[in-house]
């Protein structure tokens, strides 16, 4: 059986370390990069280098940024009375793409997950409490993922913020439009019933 060159084997190993990429996918990616024009492959390498060298966390909200503060925190047109708490920068991006929210954000950089060894002190919860204490927020929106860990994280944060004069809300949950009750799982149905609204 033919041996892989050291460079190809190393690239496959490195690609295989990416989340969701198994050995076969890593091999396909490696062979794809060997087939494309050299400039295209090196452009990927340059973009990886640029991200690692230039991107950091915003000093205020912990979103990804190339400056000390991200474009959302420096936008004078944002509603500075609302603060939306998310787990990761990709969650912030999803909410921004909806075009429905114009307030500020705070990125926790994770969620409390004791089974994974992640406690509150490993997240950006202390800076969040400081922002609420020093800011003029009237509403804090809990937009953590609807999981056991996400809900636990929201509960922990809401307990810490109880002493401040802010309304704490969470994203609505429930049955999506066009779905059928018969095929909806019990957790979604429970959320829909608990969060029911006047007609």
C-alpha positions as CSV (number, residue, x, y, z in Angstrom):
1,X,0.0,0.0,0.0
2,X,1.3,3.4,-1.0
3,X,2.4,5.7,1.9
4,X,1.2,9.3,2.1
5,X,3.9,12.0,1.9
6,X,4.6,13.6,5.3
7,X,3.0,16.9,4.2
8,X,-0.2,15.3,2.9
9,X,-0.5,13.1,6.0
10,X,0.1,16.2,8.3
11,X,-2.6,18.2,6.4
12,X,-5.1,15.4,6.8
13,X,-4.3,15.1,10.5
14,X,-4.8,18.9,10.9
15,X,-8.0,19.0,9.0
16,X,-9.3,16.0,11.0
17,X,-9.0,18.0,14.2
18,X,-11.7,20.4,13.0
19,X,-15.2,19.8,14.6
20,X,-17.4,17.6,12.5
21,X,-14.6,16.5,10.2
22,X,-13.8,12.8,10.2
23,X,-10.9,11.0,8.6
24,X,-12.6,10.6,5.2
25,X,-13.8,14.2,5.1
26,X,-10.3,15.3,6.0
27,X,-8.8,13.3,3.2
28,X,-11.4,14.7,0.7
29,X,-10.5,18.3,1.8
30,X,-6.8,17.6,1.6
31,X,-7.1,16.2,-2.0
32,X,-9.3,19.1,-3.0
33,X,-6.7,21.6,-1.8
34,X,-4.1,19.7,-3.8
35,X,-6.2,20.0,-7.0
36,X,-7.2,23.7,-6.8
37,X,-4.9,26.4,-8.2
38,X,-2.0,27.2,-5.8
39,X,-3.3,30.8,-5.3
40,X,-6.7,29.5,-4.1
41,X,-5.1,27.1,-1.6
42,X,-2.7,29.8,-0.3
43,X,-5.6,32.3,-0.1
44,X,-7.2,29.9,2.4
45,X,-4.0,29.7,4.4
46,X,-3.6,33.5,4.4
47,X,-7.2,33.9,5.6
48,X,-6.6,31.5,8.5
49,X,-3.4,33.4,9.4
50,X,-5.2,36.8,9.2
51,X,-8.1,35.6,11.4
52,X,-5.7,34.3,14.0
53,X,-3.5,37.4,14.0
54,X,-6.2,40.2,13.7
55,X,-9.4,39.0,15.3
56,X,-10.0,39.3,19.0
57,X,-12.9,39.7,21.4
58,X,-14.6,43.1,21.7
59,X,-13.6,44.6,25.1
60,X,-17.2,45.5,25.9
61,X,-19.5,42.7,24.5
62,X,-17.0,39.9,23.7
63,X,-18.2,39.7,20.0
64,X,-15.5,39.0,17.4
65,X,-13.8,42.2,16.3
66,X,-10.7,43.5,14.6
67,X,-10.6,46.6,16.8
68,X,-10.9,47.1,20.6
69,X,-14.7,47.4,20.2
70,X,-16.9,45.7,17.6
71,X,-19.0,47.6,15.0
72,X,-22.2,46.9,17.0
73,X,-20.8,48.5,20.2
74,X,-19.6,51.6,18.3
75,X,-22.8,52.0,16.3
76,X,-24.5,55.2,17.6
77,X,-27.8,54.1,16.1
78,X,-28.2,51.0,18.4
79,X,-30.7,51.0,21.2
80,X,-28.5,51.2,24.3
81,X,-31.4,50.4,26.7
82,X,-31.6,46.8,25.6
83,X,-29.0,44.1,26.1
84,X,-29.3,40.6,24.5
85,X,-27.3,37.8,26.0
86,X,-26.1,35.0,23.7
87,X,-23.7,32.1,24.2
88,X,-21.5,32.5,21.1
89,X,-20.6,35.0,18.4
90,X,-22.4,32.8,15.8
91,X,-25.7,33.2,17.9
92,X,-25.3,37.0,17.7
93,X,-24.8,36.8,13.9
94,X,-28.0,34.7,13.6
95,X,-30.0,37.3,15.5
96,X,-28.5,40.2,13.5
97,X,-29.5,38.4,10.3
98,X,-33.1,38.5,11.3
99,X,-33.0,42.3,11.2
100,X,-35.5,42.5,14.1
101,X,-33.2,43.5,16.9
102,X,-31.3,46.8,17.2
103,X,-30.0,46.7,20.7
104,X,-26.7,45.8,22.2
105,X,-25.3,42.3,22.9
106,X,-23.2,40.4,25.4
107,X,-21.5,37.2,24.4
108,X,-20.9,34.7,27.2
109,X,-18.4,32.6,25.2
110,X,-20.1,29.4,26.3
111,X,-22.7,28.1,28.8
112,X,-22.5,26.7,32.3
113,X,-22.0,22.9,31.8
114,X,-20.8,21.2,35.0
115,X,-20.5,17.8,33.3
116,X,-18.0,19.4,30.8
117,X,-16.2,21.2,33.6
118,X,-17.5,24.7,32.6
119,X,-18.5,26.9,35.5
120,X,-19.7,30.5,35.7
121,X,-16.2,31.8,36.3
122,X,-15.1,30.5,32.9
123,X,-17.7,32.7,31.1
124,X,-18.0,36.5,30.7
125,X,-20.6,36.7,33.4
126,X,-18.7,39.1,35.7
127,X,-18.2,41.7,33.0
128,X,-21.9,41.3,32.1
129,X,-23.0,42.1,35.7
130,X,-20.7,45.1,35.6
131,X,-22.3,46.3,32.4
132,X,-25.8,46.0,33.8
133,X,-24.7,47.7,37.0
134,X,-23.1,50.6,35.3
135,X,-25.3,50.9,32.2
136,X,-28.7,52.3,31.5
137,X,-30.4,49.1,30.4
138,X,-34.1,48.7,30.9
139,X,-34.3,45.2,29.5
140,X,-32.0,42.2,29.4
141,X,-33.0,39.5,26.9
142,X,-31.9,36.0,27.7
143,X,-31.1,34.4,24.3
144,X,-29.2,31.4,25.4
145,X,-29.9,28.1,23.6
146,X,-33.0,26.2,24.7
147,X,-31.1,23.4,26.3
148,X,-30.6,22.2,29.9
149,X,-27.3,24.1,30.0
150,X,-28.6,27.2,28.3
151,X,-31.6,27.4,30.6
152,X,-29.4,26.8,33.6
153,X,-27.1,29.6,32.5
154,X,-30.1,32.0,32.0
155,X,-31.4,31.2,35.5
156,X,-28.0,31.8,37.1
157,X,-27.6,35.1,35.3
158,X,-31.2,36.2,36.1
159,X,-30.5,35.5,39.8
160,X,-27.4,37.7,39.7
161,X,-29.3,40.5,38.0
162,X,-32.3,40.5,40.3
163,X,-31.0,43.4,42.4
164,X,-30.8,45.8,39.4
165,X,-33.8,47.7,37.9
166,X,-34.0,45.8,34.6
167,X,-36.7,43.7,33.1
168,X,-35.4,40.2,32.3
169,X,-37.0,38.5,29.4
170,X,-36.3,35.5,27.3
171,X,-36.8,34.6,23.6
172,X,-40.2,33.2,22.9
173,X,-40.4,29.5,22.3
174,X,-43.0,27.1,21.0
175,X,-44.6,25.7,17.9
176,X,-43.3,27.0,14.6
177,X,-45.8,28.2,12.0
178,X,-46.8,25.4,9.7
179,X,-46.1,22.5,12.1
180,X,-48.5,19.9,13.3
181,X,-49.2,19.3,17.0
182,X,-49.2,15.6,16.5
183,X,-45.5,15.6,15.5
184,X,-44.3,18.3,18.0
185,X,-42.2,17.0,20.9
186,X,-43.4,17.5,24.5
187,X,-40.7,20.0,25.5
188,X,-41.8,22.4,22.6
189,X,-45.4,21.9,23.5
190,X,-44.7,22.6,27.2
191,X,-42.9,25.8,26.2
192,X,-45.7,26.8,23.9
193,X,-48.3,26.3,26.6
194,X,-46.3,28.2,29.2
195,X,-45.6,31.1,26.8
196,X,-49.1,31.4,25.4
197,X,-50.3,34.9,24.6
198,X,-53.6,36.7,24.3
199,X,-55.3,36.4,20.9
